[in-house]
């Protein structure tokens, strides 16, 4: 299955590899609050045309995206977001969102960390919340990504969150939601990569608008990119 490719990409790519693999690590994203079915359909068509890894859409449109992609022979994956964009919804609400997302046909979920709990130093709550995300995803044989919003966290907070993600079985760490104006940086990716110690993959997201940015983030160690500028990036 194409899903297995998340384990096969080497952590650092040469320039030639970047040119060949860029489309295959992009999640073509549309999460605007006012997006329409026609825009989701266009997103899916572009993902098929350019060979993107997947599309990332609001939970409301997961079923539509799956339907638009049902004849896709390239197996474009459907990803959606959980507890988005603030992350401080109740754990049980996040678990139900995840169950519904997979029932609707999602392959992967990006769940937002409860940053308010982190800042309150309620680490038991943070771990229960992340564990619930990982468990609900694992029960549906899906892929889980934890969105950290790195720019809001201290180095020590990031370290503790990564340790929790490693213990609970999260698959990816994601740099940010992209909704709060904090772009993904090479430093964020490098920090997460080092802390993950090869046990988790890294998704860079937020403010990725150019091919140069995308390639720099991949060189820094990102395994996946989330961007709404996917077409512009691959066309250079």
C-alpha positions in Angstrom: 0.0 0.0 0.0 1.1 3.6 -0.6 0.7 4.3 3.1 3.9 2.3 3.8 6.0 4.9 2.0 6.1 7.0 5.2 8.7 4.5 6.4 10.8 4.5 3.3 11.8 8.1 2.5 15.4 8.8 3.8 15.6 11.6 6.3 17.8 13.8 4.2 17.5 14.1 0.4 19.9 15.2 -2.2 18.9 18.0 -4.6 18.0 15.4 -7.3 15.9 13.5 -4.8 14.1 16.7 -3.8 13.2 17.4 -7.4 11.9 13.8 -7.9 10.0 13.4 -4.6 8.6 16.9 -3.9 5.1 16.1 -5.1 5.0 12.8 -3.2 5.4 14.5 0.2 2.9 17.3 -0.2 -0.5 17.4 1.4 -2.5 19.7 -0.8 -4.4 21.7 1.8 -7.6 23.7 1.9 -8.9 24.6 5.4 -10.5 28.0 4.9 -13.7 28.4 6.9 -15.6 29.5 3.8 -14.4 26.8 1.4 -17.0 25.3 -0.9 -17.6 21.8 -2.5 -16.4 23.1 -5.8 -13.1 24.2 -4.2 -12.7 20.8 -2.6 -13.4 19.1 -5.9 -10.7 21.3 -7.6 -8.3 20.5 -4.8 -8.8 16.8 -5.4 -8.4 17.1 -9.1 -5.1 19.0 -8.6 -3.9 16.4 -6.2 -4.5 13.7 -8.8 -3.0 15.8 -11.7 0.2 16.5 -9.9 0.6 13.3 -7.9 0.4 14.8 -4.4 0.6 12.5 -1.4 -2.8 13.6 -0.2 -5.4 16.3 0.4 -6.1 17.9 3.8 -9.7 19.2 4.1 -12.1 20.2 6.9 -13.9 17.4 8.6 -17.1 18.6 7.0 -15.7 17.7 3.6 -14.0 14.4 4.2 -16.8 12.3 2.7 -16.9 14.6 -0.3 -13.2 14.4 -0.9 -13.3 10.6 -0.6 -16.0 10.6 -3.2 -14.2 12.9 -5.5 -11.1 10.7 -5.3 -12.8 7.3 -5.5 -11.6 6.6 -9.1 -8.1 7.8 -8.4 -5.6 5.1 -9.3 -2.8 6.9 -7.6 -4.4 6.6 -4.1 -4.3 10.2 -3.0 -4.9 10.1 0.7 -7.6 12.1 2.6 -6.4 13.9 5.7 -8.5 16.1 8.0 -8.0 18.1 11.2 -9.1 17.5 14.8 -9.6 20.1 17.5 -8.6 22.7 14.9 -7.2 25.3 15.1 -7.0 26.0 18.9 -6.7 22.5 20.3 -8.3 23.1 23.7 -11.6 21.2 23.0 -12.4 18.4 25.4 -10.5 15.1 24.9 -13.8 13.2 24.4 -14.8 15.6 21.7 -11.4 15.1 19.9 -11.9 11.3 20.2 -15.4 11.5 18.7 -14.1 13.8 15.9 -11.5 11.2 15.1 -14.0 8.3 15.0 -16.3 10.3 12.7 -13.4 11.3 10.4 -12.4 7.7 9.8 -16.0 6.7 9.4 -16.3 9.3 6.7 -13.2 7.9 4.9 -10.2 9.8 6.3 -6.8 8.0 6.1 -4.9 10.4 8.3 -5.7 13.0 11.0 -3.9 16.1 12.2 -4.9 16.8 15.8 -4.0 20.0 17.6 -2.2 19.8 21.0 -4.0 21.4 24.0 -1.6 24.3 24.4 -3.6 25.8 27.2 -3.0 22.6 29.2 0.7 22.7 28.4 0.9 26.3 29.6 -1.0 25.4 32.7 1.6 22.6 33.3 -1.2 20.1 33.4 1.0 17.4 32.0 -1.2 14.5 33.1 -4.0 16.0 31.1 -1.8 16.6 28.1 -0.7 13.0 28.1 -4.2 11.7 28.4 -5.3 13.9 25.6 -2.5 12.9 23.3 -2.9 9.2 24.2 -6.6 9.4 23.3 -5.7 10.9 19.9 -3.2 8.1 19.3 -5.5 5.4 20.5 -8.5 6.5 18.5 -6.4 6.6 15.4 -4.7 3.3 16.0 -8.0 1.6 16.4 -9.0 2.7 12.9 -5.5 1.8 11.4 -5.0 5.4 10.5 -2.0 7.8 10.7 -1.9 10.4 13.5 -0.2 13.8 13.4 0.1 16.0 16.5 0.2 19.7 15.8 2.4 21.5 18.3 2.2 25.2 17.2 6.0 25.4 18.0 6.2 29.2 18.0 4.0 29.3 21.1 6.0 26.8 23.1 9.3 26.9 24.9 12.1 24.5 24.2 11.4 22.6 27.4 7.6 22.4 26.6 8.4 21.1 23.1 10.8 18.5 24.6 8.1 17.2 27.0 5.4 17.1 24.3 7.7 15.1 22.0 8.4 12.6 24.8 4.6 12.2 25.3 4.1 11.8 21.6 6.8 9.1 21.5 5.3 7.2 24.5 1.8 7.3 23.2 2.4 6.2 19.7 1.8 9.3 17.6 3.1 8.9 14.1 4.0 12.5 13.1 4.9 15.8 14.8 3.6 18.9 12.9 5.1 22.3 13.3 2.0 24.5 13.3 -1.6 24.9 12.2 -0.8 27.8 9.8 -3.8 29.7 11.2 -2.0 31.8 13.7 0.5 33.4 11.4 3.6 31.4 12.5 5.4 29.9 9.4 7.3 26.6 9.5 11.0 27.1 9.8 14.1 25.0 9.3 14.9 25.4 13.0 11.5 24.0 14.0 12.0 21.0 11.8 15.5 20.4 13.0 14.5 20.6 16.6 11.6 18.2 16.2 13.7 15.8 14.2 16.4 15.7 16.8 14.0 15.2 19.7 12.0 12.5 17.8 15.2 10.5 17.5 14.0 8.6 14.5 10.8 7.4 16.2 8.4 10.0 14.7 8.1 11.6 11.3 7.9 15.4 10.9 5.3 17.4 9.0 6.2 21.0 8.2 3.2 23.3 7.7 2.4 27.0 7.8 3.5 29.7 5.4 5.1 27.4 2.8 4.7 29.3 -0.4 7.7 28.7 -2.6 9.7 25.8 -3.9 12.8 27.1 -2.2 11.0 27.0 1.2 9.7 23.5 0.5 13.1 22.2 -0.4 14.8 23.9 2.6 12.3 22.2 5.0 12.9 18.8 3.4 16.6 19.3 3.7 16.1 20.2 7.4 14.5 16.8 7.9 10.8 17.2 7.1 9.1 14.0 5.9 5.8 15.7 4.8 4.7 19.2 3.8 1.3 20.8 4.3 0.6 23.7 2.0 -2.2 25.4 0.1 0.4 26.7 -2.5 1.2 23.2 -3.7 0.6 23.8 -7.4 2.7 27.0 -7.4 5.5 25.2 -5.6 5.8 22.3 -7.9 5.6 24.5 -11.0 8.4 26.5 -9.6 
